[in-house]
């Protein structure tokens, strides 16, 4: 049975990661929650037994259950469930029909017609709509907004960043990225909502705009993001779309394993078909190279006083701080934790949504080569955070569009709180 399991599931994953196959392969796909927390041995057993055969939506952790996506029904799904049962893993079905949920959301989006391509937060927007929105904001609010192309993606798409703030030299600067992982659509929606708030309702945030500069890149991985919009089959794509000559046709690198800090460590893979493929070298991807250069050149040549970095991801409802590459805590962990506590508390006050605060490895799982570890470990940013937004597994990466605004409002409340903490002297200098 083990041989059948590897063949059926392993071949399927290879085909999907390679980027082409029939939609029929998604029929019967499910999201399972596995109870393996509490024991490092059990966590490792789960990881080794299923790595490369399922898609880990939440990686094995000693602190929480693991969510695994099985992107095919029939024999493949039954083989996974049999492996879990044979090894005494308790599990339940979180999403009975993933393909059905994806298709329903696509059909509903089509009915809404996306308001003729105009930017709104009633739905998840495409790359062109988001880029046009940034340009329009820059044109409409030139006194506080400036849009810059800071590079090109693998497929030639512009990488854009918008700077928001009242002009004044030496102000503390925040950097927010969305869309690092392609399937996490809520990230770009949140950060563009923040752009809209800071400009259309600027009077409400005069203290923030006067005291800090906020840089936002809404689509750090635009090729992957666009790929997830092609069809139901591609909706769960995570990586970039670069080609590193896989012998079985697998493409893409996990950009959040591609930064040059503890690159290639725990929570990464050298397998080009893996969802956590680290790439052939650190900063192998034009998207991560461009972000690195933007940040370093800003600090060294542009006089940017980088202070806090925010990576907006989903899902788990966690406010995470370094490290992600080791279980050891960084030297300024108490300050990082305080910063996160301030943000999470303000977020919770809006709708009561609860977030855990702590290090990546403490609350989630190892993931070396992440942007957050690089931002902090490079010494460029004093504070570095990964905010894993809604939800905790009911929808996972398929958060319904009707929850976009609520999620954006509460996330922005948390970032407002830490922005004001910085503005009031919590930090005004680089590490």
C-alpha positions in Angstrom: 0.0 0.0 0.0 2.8 2.4 0.7 4.1 2.0 -2.8 0.7 2.8 -4.3 0.4 5.8 -2.0 3.7 7.3 -3.2 2.9 6.7 -6.9 -0.6 8.0 -6.9 -0.1 11.1 -4.8 3.5 11.8 -5.7 2.8 11.8 -9.5 -0.2 14.0 -9.0 1.7 16.6 -7.1 4.5 16.6 -9.7 2.0 17.3 -12.5 0.2 20.1 -10.6 3.4 21.8 -9.5 4.6 21.6 -13.1 1.6 23.8 -14.0 -0.5 21.8 -16.4 -3.2 19.1 -16.2 -6.9 18.5 -16.3 -9.3 20.1 -13.9 -10.6 16.6 -13.3 -7.6 16.1 -11.0 -9.1 18.4 -8.4 -12.3 16.5 -8.0 -12.7 15.4 -4.4 -9.9 17.5 -3.1 -10.1 18.1 0.7 -8.4 20.0 3.5 -7.7 17.7 6.5 -6.7 18.8 10.0 -4.3 16.4 11.7 -3.7 16.4 15.4 0.1 15.9 15.8 1.0 18.7 18.1 2.7 18.3 21.5 5.4 15.8 20.3 8.4 16.7 18.2 8.7 13.0 17.2 5.1 12.8 16.0 5.4 16.1 14.2 8.6 14.8 12.4 6.9 11.5 11.6 4.0 13.3 10.0 6.3 15.5 8.0 8.5 12.7 6.7 5.5 10.5 5.9 3.6 13.0 3.8 6.3 15.5 2.6 6.0 15.8 -1.2 2.7 13.9 -1.3 0.4 16.5 0.1 0.4 20.3 0.3 0.9 21.5 3.9 -1.3 24.5 4.4 -0.2 24.7 8.0 3.2 23.0 8.6 3.6 20.4 11.3 4.1 22.2 14.7 4.4 21.1 18.3 2.0 23.9 19.3 -1.0 23.4 16.9 -2.7 21.0 14.5 -1.4 20.5 11.0 -3.6 21.3 7.9 -2.9 19.2 4.8 -4.5 19.8 1.4 -5.0 16.6 -0.7 -5.6 18.0 -4.2 -7.3 14.9 -5.5 -10.0 12.6 -4.4 -10.4 8.9 -5.0 -7.4 6.6 -4.4 -5.0 9.5 -3.6 -7.2 10.8 -0.8 -8.0 7.4 0.6 -4.2 6.6 0.6 -3.6 9.7 2.7 -6.3 8.9 5.1 -5.2 5.3 5.4 -1.6 6.5 6.2 -3.0 8.7 9.0 -5.2 6.0 10.4 -2.5 3.3 10.2 -0.1 5.6 12.1 -2.7 6.6 14.8 -3.0 10.3 13.7 -6.3 11.8 14.7 -7.7 13.9 11.8 -10.9 15.6 10.6 -12.1 17.1 7.4 -12.0 20.9 7.5 -13.1 21.6 3.9 -15.1 18.7 2.3 -14.8 19.9 -1.3 -12.0 22.4 -2.0 -12.6 22.4 -5.7 -16.3 23.2 -5.1 -15.4 26.1 -2.8 -12.9 27.5 -5.4 -15.5 27.3 -8.2 -18.2 28.8 -6.2 -16.0 31.8 -5.3 -15.0 32.2 -9.0 -18.6 32.1 -10.2 -19.7 34.7 -7.6 -16.8 36.9 -8.6 -17.9 36.7 -12.2 -21.4 37.7 -11.3 -20.2 40.8 -9.5 -18.3 41.8 -12.7 -15.6 43.4 -10.7 -17.2 46.8 -11.1 -15.7 47.2 -14.6 -12.2 46.8 -13.5 -12.3 49.5 -10.9 -10.5 49.0 -7.6 -12.7 47.9 -4.7 -12.6 45.6 -1.7 -15.7 43.6 -2.4 -13.6 41.1 -4.3 -10.0 40.1 -4.9 -8.5 42.1 -7.7 -6.1 41.2 -10.6 -2.6 42.5 -11.1 -3.5 45.2 -13.6 -6.3 46.6 -11.5 -4.0 46.8 -8.5 -1.2 48.5 -10.4 -3.5 51.0 -12.0 -4.9 51.8 -8.6 -1.4 52.6 -7.3 -0.7 54.8 -10.2 -4.0 56.7 -9.7 -3.2 57.2 -6.1 0.2 58.6 -6.9 -1.4 61.0 -9.4 -4.2 62.0 -7.1 -2.2 62.6 -4.0 1.2 63.8 -5.1 1.9 65.6 -1.9 1.9 62.4 0.2 2.2 59.6 -2.3 4.9 58.5 -4.7 4.9 55.3 -6.8 8.1 53.7 -8.0 8.9 50.7 -10.2 11.6 48.9 -8.4 12.1 46.0 -10.7 10.7 43.4 -13.0 9.3 39.9 -12.3 10.4 36.7 -14.1 7.7 37.2 -16.6 8.3 40.9 -17.0 5.7 42.4 -14.8 6.5 45.7 -13.0 7.2 45.5 -9.3 5.8 48.7 -7.7 6.1 50.3 -4.3 4.2 53.3 -3.0 5.6 55.6 -0.4 3.0 57.4 1.8 3.8 60.2 4.2 4.3 64.0 4.5 7.7 64.9 3.1 10.3 65.3 5.9 13.8 63.9 6.0 14.8 61.3 8.6 11.4 60.0 9.5 11.1 56.4 10.7 10.0 54.2 7.8 7.8 51.1 7.7 7.8 48.6 4.9 4.8 46.3 4.1 4.6 43.6 1.6 1.7 41.6 0.3 1.3 38.7 -2.0 4.7 37.0 -1.3 2.9 33.7 -1.5 0.7 33.7 -4.6 -2.4 31.9 -3.2 -2.7 34.3 -0.2 -5.0 36.7 -1.9 -6.0 38.5 1.3 -2.5 40.0 1.6 -2.7 42.3 -1.4 -6.3 43.2 -0.5 -5.2 44.3 3.0 -2.3 46.4 2.0 -4.2 48.2 -0.8 -7.0 48.9 1.6 -4.4 50.6 3.8 -3.2 52.6 0.8 -6.8 53.7 0.2 -7.4 54.6 3.9 -4.2 56.7 4.2 -5.1 58.7 1.1 -8.8 59.1 0.8 -9.2 59.5 4.6 -5.9 61.1 5.2 -7.3 63.6 7.8 -7.8 60.7 10.1 -4.2 59.7 10.0 -2.4 63.0 9.9 -0.4 62.1 12.9 0.9 58.9 11.3 1.6 60.6 7.9 3.5 63.4 9.6 5.6 61.2 11.8 6.4 58.1 9.7 6.8 57.1 6.0 5.0 53.9 5.0 6.2 52.0 1.9 3.9 49.3 0.5 4.4 46.8 -2.2 1.1 45.0 -2.7 2.3 42.2 -5.0 5.7 40.9 -4.2 5.1 37.9 -6.4 3.0 39.1 -9.2 3.6 36.2 -11.6 2.5 33.6 -9.1 -0.5 35.8 -8.1 -1.7 36.1 -11.7 -1.2 32.3 -12.2 -3.6 31.6 -9.3 -6.3 33.5 -11.2 -6.1 31.4 -14.4 -8.4 28.5 -13.3 -9.5 26.4 -10.3 -6.5 24.1 -11.0 -4.0 26.9 -10.4 -5.7 28.6 -7.4 -3.4 26.9 -4.8 -0.1 28.0 -6.5 2.4 29.3 -3.9 5.7 30.0 -5.6 7.2 32.3 -8.2 7.1 31.2 -11.9 10.8 30.9 -12.6 12.3 28.0 -14.5 15.3 26.3 -12.8 15.4 23.3 -15.2 13.6 20.6 -13.2 13.8 17.3 -15.1 10.1 16.7 -14.5 9.0 20.3 -15.4 8.4 21.7 -12.0 8.8 25.5 -11.8 8.9 28.2 -9.2 10.7 29.0 -6.0 9.2 29.8 -2.6 10.2 33.5 -2.4 9.9 33.4 1.4 12.6 30.8 1.5 14.9 32.7 -0.9 16.3 35.5 1.3 19.9 35.4 2.3 19.6 34.8 6.0 20.1 31.2 7.2 19.2 30.4 3.6 18.7 26.6 3.1 18.1 25.8 6.7 15.2 24.1 8.5 11.8 24.4 6.8 13.2 24.6 3.3 13.8 22.0 0.5 16.2 21.5 -2.4 13.5 19.6 -4.3 12.4 21.8 -7.2 8.9 20.4 -7.0 8.5 21.2 -3.3 6.2 24.0 -2.2 9.1 25.2 0.0 11.9 25.0 -2.7 14.6 27.4 -1.6 15.9 28.1 -5.1 19.3 27.3 -6.5 20.9 30.2 -4.5 19.8 32.9 -2.1 18.1 35.8 -4.0 17.9 33.7 -7.2 14.5 35.3 -7.9 14.3 38.7 -9.6 11.4 39.5 -7.2 13.5 38.9 -4.0 16.5 40.6 -5.6 14.5 43.7 -6.4 13.1 43.9 -2.9 16.5 43.5 -1.3 18.0 46.2 -3.6 15.1 48.6 -2.9 15.5 48.3 0.8 19.3 48.4 0.9 19.6 51.3 -1.6 17.0 53.2 0.4 19.0 52.8 3.6 22.4 53.4 2.1 21.8 56.0 -0.6 18.2 57.3 -0.2 18.4 58.3 3.5 15.5 56.0 4.4 15.3 55.3 8.1 14.0 51.8 8.0 12.4 50.9 11.3 9.7 48.2 11.0 9.1 45.5 8.4 5.7 43.8 8.0 5.1 40.7 5.9 1.3 40.2 5.4 0.5 36.5 5.0 -2.3 34.0 5.7 -3.5 32.1 7.5 -3.3 31.3 11.3 -4.2 34.5 13.2 -0.7 35.0 14.5 1.6 38.0 14.9 5.0 36.5 14.5 8.5 37.8 15.2 12.0 36.3 14.4 13.4 33.9 14.4 12.1 31.5 11.7 15.3 29.6 11.2 16.0 28.5 14.7 14.2 27.9 18.0 16.6 30.3 19.7 15.2 33.7 20.4 16.8 36.9 19.0 18.7 39.3 21.3 15.9 41.9 21.3 13.0 39.4 21.6 11.4 41.3 24.5 11.1 44.5 22.3 9.9 42.5 19.3 7.3 40.8 21.5 6.2 44.1 23.0 5.8 45.5 19.5 3.7 42.6 18.4 1.6 42.6 21.6 0.7 46.3 20.9 -0.4 45.5 17.4 -2.3 42.3 18.2 -4.2 44.0 21.1 -5.3 46.8 18.9 -6.4 44.4 16.2 -8.5 42.4 18.7 -10.3 45.5 20.0 -12.0 45.9 16.6 -14.0 42.7 16.2 -12.6 40.5 19.0 -10.4 38.4 16.6 -7.8 36.7 18.7 -4.1 36.6 17.6 -1.2 34.7 19.2 2.1 36.6 19.5 5.5 35.0 19.5 8.4 33.8 17.4 7.9 31.9 14.2 9.3 28.7 15.4 7.6 28.9 18.8 4.1 29.3 17.3 4.2 27.9 13.8 7.1 26.0 12.3 10.7 26.6 11.0 11.1 28.4 7.7 14.7 29.6 7.1 15.4 32.2 4.4 12.3 34.2 5.1 12.0 37.9 4.4 11.2 38.7 8.1 14.4 37.0 9.3 16.4 38.8 6.7 14.9 42.2 7.5 15.8 41.8 11.2 19.0 39.8 10.8 20.5 42.2 8.3 20.4 44.9 10.9 18.3 47.2 8.6 15.1 47.0 10.6 14.7 47.2 14.4 11.3 45.5 14.2 10.3 42.7 11.9 6.9 41.0 11.9 5.0 38.5 9.9 1.3 38.9 10.4 -0.6 35.8 9.5 -4.2 37.0 9.1 -7.6 35.3 9.1 -8.6 32.6 9.5 -7.7 29.5 11.6 -8.7 26.9 9.1 -12.4 27.2 8.3 -11.5 28.6 4.9 -7.7 28.7 5.0 -6.4 30.3 1.8 -9.9 30.6 0.4 -11.1 33.4 2.7 -14.4 34.6 1.2 -14.5 38.1 -0.4 -17.1 39.2 2.1 -14.5 39.0 4.8 -11.9 41.2 3.0 -13.0 44.5 4.6 -13.3 43.2 8.1 -9.9 41.5 7.9 -8.4 44.7 6.4 -9.9 47.0 9.0 -8.7 45.0 12.0 -5.2 44.5 10.5 -4.9 48.2 9.8 -5.9 48.9 13.4 -3.0 46.8 14.5 -0.5 48.5 12.2 -1.9 51.9 13.1 -1.2 51.1 16.8 2.5 50.2 16.2 2.9 53.1 13.8 1.8 55.5 16.5 4.1 53.6 19.0 7.0 54.4 16.7 5.8 57.9 16.1 5.7 58.5 19.8 9.3 57.5 20.3 9.0 53.7 20.5 11.8 53.7 17.9 13.2 56.2 15.5 16.5 54.8 14.6 17.8 51.8 12.8 19.2 48.7 14.6 
